[in-house]
Amino acid sequence: MKIAVFSTKSYDRQFLEAACTKTPHELTFFEPRLTASTAMLAGGFDGVCVFVNDQLDATVLKELAGQGVRLVALRCAGSNNVDLTVAQELGITVVRVPAYSPYAVAEHAVGLILSLNRNLHRAYSRVRDGNFSLAGLLGFDLHGRTVGIVGTGQIGTVFAKIMSGFDRWTKKWAGRSRGLGRL
């Protein structure tokens, strides 16, 4: 199958090419987003592979169908950028990522908290500029703090487990599936 990959970054190319080495699929990478003005790039392809900022409204889908595209593969879990009703009417199959790794998302959230908590973003900029002053960089301990988690689906549950590691001895809330917990 010939597939046009839109909104391509270097890492997309690296991983998608590696995943397709033992398949009959032929990938062609395009940096621009898929929009009404770039849809003509999909001419001659059986499918398109798109990301969250690509636009697959009725106009784009009709253009793709007119060029023989029969598959839209989303590199994301959501499909709010695709007019699914029109795609179905045109006989275009739409597939998506079923879910992201809850561990990857939760760990990234913890990393962002630690970066803000310890002012790593400011420290990085200062060191890059040759400023090694500690003024304004004092952070605070997460130990003994309360963290609120809105939603304890898969990601929230993994996040809660990771956060509980900041205070191994006071797991008053470990095992709960909802609510706030004291670290």
Secondary structure, 3 states (H helix, E strand, C coil): CEEEECCCCHHHHHHHHHHCCCCCCEEEECCCCCCCCCHHHHCCCCEEEECCCCCECHHHHHHHHHCCCCEEEECCCCCCCECHHHHHHCCCEEECCCCCCHHHHHHHHHHHHHHHHCCHHHHHHHHHCCCCCCCCCCCCCCCCCEECCCCCCHHHHHHHHHHHCCCCCCCCCCCCCCCCEEC
